[in-house]
Amino acid sequence: RTTTESCRVGVAVIRDEGMAALMKGSMVFSVKRVADWSTRFFFSVAAENFMWRRDGDKAKKLSNAQKMSSSLVGGTLSALATIPIDVMVAQIQQSSKAGQRVSIFQTFGTQWKEGGFQSVAGFATKGFVARVAHVAVTTMLMKTASSALYEKYRAL
């Protein structure tokens, strides 16, 4: 039933707006994905170096617990850096924007007109706690836990 309804909505969007409507927000989404994962790994490695006084010395081995805590910190810092982009993607891809051409500058401009800096700051931090928790745990799982599992598998 859900598949049928999804297809019906997709056909209606293509009929009303054309094929390009299916890609609405894809450029911003692509930039978001690059920013997400590059900052997650960057901040995780920076946290390893800072928290465990590694100073870039790759020969200094860290325990899995040290790597996991560094990944959690790195994920948290990444969420801080990228949450405005996340909110922007959600705004651009909203179903209420169907049929409209939406730009990043227009979206921020609208927020600014509605309430100045307070509105923009509130707009860019919606869902902050949930986002930080999600990004921190995902980073820890993808960067550290998956590597630890792989190492155990390789040792078999």
C-alpha positions as CSV (number, residue, x, y, z in Angstrom):
1,R,0.0,0.0,0.0
2,T,2.8,2.4,0.9
3,T,4.7,1.7,-2.3
4,T,1.6,2.3,-4.4
5,E,0.9,5.6,-2.6
6,S,4.6,6.7,-3.0
7,C,4.4,5.9,-6.8
8,R,1.2,7.9,-7.1
9,V,2.8,10.9,-5.4
10,G,5.9,10.6,-7.6
11,V,3.9,10.5,-10.7
12,A,1.9,13.5,-9.6
13,V,5.1,15.5,-8.9
14,I,6.6,14.6,-12.3
15,R,3.3,15.5,-14.0
16,D,3.0,18.8,-12.2
17,E,6.6,19.9,-12.0
18,G,8.6,17.8,-14.4
19,M,11.4,15.3,-13.8
20,A,13.7,17.9,-12.3
21,A,11.4,18.2,-9.3
22,L,12.6,14.8,-8.1
23,M,16.1,16.3,-7.7
24,K,15.1,19.4,-5.8
25,G,17.7,20.2,-3.2
26,S,20.1,17.6,-4.5
27,M,23.0,20.0,-4.9
28,V,22.7,21.3,-1.3
29,F,22.2,17.7,-0.1
30,S,25.4,16.6,-1.9
31,V,27.3,19.5,-0.3
32,K,25.8,18.5,3.1
33,R,27.0,14.9,2.8
34,V,30.5,15.9,1.9
35,A,30.6,18.4,4.8
36,D,29.1,15.8,7.2
37,W,31.5,13.0,6.7
38,S,34.6,15.1,6.1
39,T,34.1,17.1,9.3
40,R,33.2,13.9,11.2
41,F,36.5,12.3,10.3
42,F,38.5,15.5,10.6
43,F,37.2,16.3,14.1
44,S,37.6,12.7,15.3
45,V,41.2,12.6,14.3
46,A,41.8,16.1,15.8
47,A,40.1,14.9,19.0
48,E,42.4,11.8,19.1
49,N,45.4,14.0,18.7
50,F,44.3,16.5,21.3
51,M,42.7,14.3,23.9
52,W,45.4,11.6,23.9
53,R,48.4,13.8,23.2
54,R,49.1,12.0,20.0
55,D,50.4,15.1,18.2
56,G,50.0,13.4,14.8
57,D,52.1,10.4,15.9
58,K,50.4,7.6,14.0
59,A,52.7,5.0,15.7
60,K,51.1,5.7,19.1
61,K,48.3,3.2,19.4
62,L,45.0,4.1,21.0
63,S,42.7,1.7,22.7
64,N,39.2,1.2,21.3
65,A,37.7,3.1,24.2
66,Q,40.0,6.1,23.4
67,K,39.1,5.9,19.7
68,M,35.4,5.7,20.5
69,S,35.4,8.6,22.9
70,S,37.4,10.6,20.3
71,S,34.8,9.7,17.7
72,L,32.0,10.8,19.9
73,V,33.7,14.2,20.5
74,G,34.4,14.4,16.7
75,G,30.8,13.7,15.9
76,T,29.6,16.3,18.3
77,L,31.9,19.0,16.8
78,S,30.8,18.0,13.3
79,A,27.1,18.4,14.3
80,L,27.9,21.9,15.6
81,A,29.6,22.8,12.3
82,T,27.0,21.3,9.9
83,I,23.6,21.8,11.6
84,P,22.8,25.0,9.6
85,I,23.2,23.0,6.4
86,D,21.0,20.2,7.7
87,V,18.2,22.6,8.5
88,M,18.6,24.3,5.1
89,V,18.3,21.0,3.2
90,A,15.1,20.2,5.2
91,Q,13.7,23.7,4.4
92,I,14.5,23.3,0.6
93,Q,13.0,19.9,0.4
94,Q,9.8,20.6,2.3
95,S,6.6,19.4,0.6
96,S,5.1,22.8,1.2
97,K,7.7,24.2,-1.3
98,A,6.4,22.0,-4.1
99,G,6.4,23.9,-7.4
100,Q,8.6,26.7,-6.0
101,R,12.2,27.4,-6.8
102,V,13.9,27.7,-3.4
103,S,17.4,29.1,-2.9
104,I,19.6,29.1,0.2
105,F,19.8,32.9,0.2
106,Q,16.0,33.3,-0.1
107,T,15.5,30.9,2.8
108,F,17.9,32.7,5.1
109,G,16.5,36.1,3.9
110,T,13.0,35.0,4.9
111,Q,14.2,33.9,8.3
112,W,16.1,37.2,8.8
113,K,13.0,39.2,7.8
114,E,10.8,37.2,10.2
115,G,13.0,37.9,13.3
116,G,16.5,39.0,12.6
117,F,19.5,37.1,14.2
118,Q,17.3,35.4,16.8
119,S,15.2,33.8,14.0
120,V,18.2,32.7,12.0
121,A,19.9,31.3,15.0
122,G,16.8,29.4,16.1
123,F,16.2,28.3,12.6
124,A,19.7,26.9,12.3
125,T,19.6,25.0,15.5
126,K,16.2,23.2,15.4
127,G,16.6,19.6,16.6
128,F,20.1,20.3,17.9
129,V,20.2,17.7,20.8
130,A,18.8,14.9,18.6
131,R,21.2,15.8,15.8
132,V,24.2,15.9,18.1
133,A,23.3,12.5,19.6
134,H,22.7,11.0,16.1
135,V,25.9,12.3,14.6
136,A,28.1,11.5,17.6
137,V,26.9,7.9,17.8
138,T,26.9,7.4,14.0
139,T,30.5,8.7,13.8
140,M,31.6,6.4,16.6
141,L,29.9,3.4,14.9
142,M,31.2,4.1,11.4
143,K,34.7,5.3,12.2
144,T,35.7,3.2,15.2
145,A,33.3,0.3,16.0
146,S,33.2,-0.9,12.4
147,S,37.0,-0.8,12.3
148,A,37.3,-2.7,15.6
149,L,34.9,-5.4,14.3
150,Y,36.8,-5.7,11.0
151,E,40.1,-6.1,12.9
152,K,38.5,-8.9,15.0
153,Y,37.2,-10.6,11.8
154,R,40.7,-10.3,10.2
155,A,42.2,-11.9,13.3
156,L,40.1,-15.1,12.9
